[in-house]
Every structure is written in C-alpha cells, then in structure tokens.
Amino acid sequence: MTITATRTPVAIPARALLACGAVSGPLYFLTSFIQAALRDGFDMTKHPASMLSNGDAGWIQVANFLVSGVLMIAGAIGVGRTLEPGRGSVWGPRLLGVFGVSLLFAAVFKADSGNGFPAGTGQASISTAGVLHMAAGSVGFLSLIVATFVFASRFSRQGHRGWAVYSRATGIAFFVSFAGISSGNANAVVMLAFWATVLLAWGWVTAVVVRTAR
C-alpha cells in the first residue's frame, strides 16, 4: 500500500501582505532619493526618477521598480482580503494592484536617457522601450489617481471625512502634476512638483495600507 503525501498550499497572512505594501513606498522613494543625490549628472529639476534606470548603476533603479512593484501587489492583495465588503472594497485594491504591475513593466521597459543623463548624454531619443515605459507609467499613475477617489468615496460613506478629503486632495494634486509633466513642458517647477506629488501619492498608499492593517 502506497501513501501519497499531498501538500496543502499555505496562504500568506493578510497582515504580512499589508506589511509588504506599507514598506513599498518608503523603499521606492528612499532608494530613488539616494540615487538622485549621488548619481553624476542627475538633476531633480530636469529628470524624473525613472531615468535612473539608465547608466552603469541603472540596475539599482530597475531592481527598485521590481521590488517595489512586487511589494505593492502583495499589499493590494492584503487590502483586498482585509477590507469589509462595501463601496470600494473591490476596485480599490484592484487599482492598487494595477499600479504595482505597472512598476514591473517600468522595470522591464526602461525610460529613455537624455537631457544630460547619464552624464554626457544629449537630447532624448524615443525608443520602443521608452514608449512602453511611458505607457506603463501612465496606466499606473492613472490607476493610482482613480484609486484615491474610490477610497475617498468609501471613507465618505463610512463617515471618515478627514480621510476622504486627504484622498481626494492627493488624487487632484497628483493628477495636476502628472498632466503638467505629460504636456511636454517639464520645466524645473513642473518637475519638482511632480516629484513632490509622487511622494505625496506614495505616502497616501502607505497611510491607507497601514490604516487597513489596524
């Protein structure tokens, strides 16, 4: 008589998934800021964080996208498992998950170099990978913007007005800065505003995930 052992898949606890989501934003921005300060030729008034994927040390930002994306997807799954049924309980986590997936695509398809970065690079040239990177970024950012309003609606329905205002303000600010940089008029003010609102949006993600874990 032969006994065949079967393994039952072990589900990752929701709190562990939420912890992953909570650290994704701080990890992404800390890694990006350190590189922005140390990489030769990089200027936050001219270059978005995605351009850090270029050059000899570009692998650091590629890894940053990959790790942050995986952590964000895990966090989105954790949020989906934890939220009580109601407004936004389905699409809120899904939109966060789409944002996480977009980070993986941003790692695979690197942004084009140019505008003096890496050091010595001339004007930017448009490549297929660069176009796909921008497409992935657009989908991810728009998903995150919509997510802020989905959660704002949920918070409002639950009577959490402060969280609703915070979510809507984050979405509006991020949308305005994203529209500004997408217009092609990326002067120093627009670029710095974009950096600031990306930080704001990541901070909102972290806050929502931590709140969900409580």
Secondary structure as UniProt FT lines:
FT   HELIX           14..38
FT   TURN            40..41
FT   TURN            44..46
FT   HELIX           49..53
FT   TURN            56..57
FT   HELIX           58..82
FT   TURN            87..90
FT   HELIX           91..108
FT   TURN            115..116
FT   TURN            119..120
FT   HELIX           128..158
FT   HELIX           161..182
FT   TURN            183..184
FT   HELIX           188..213
//
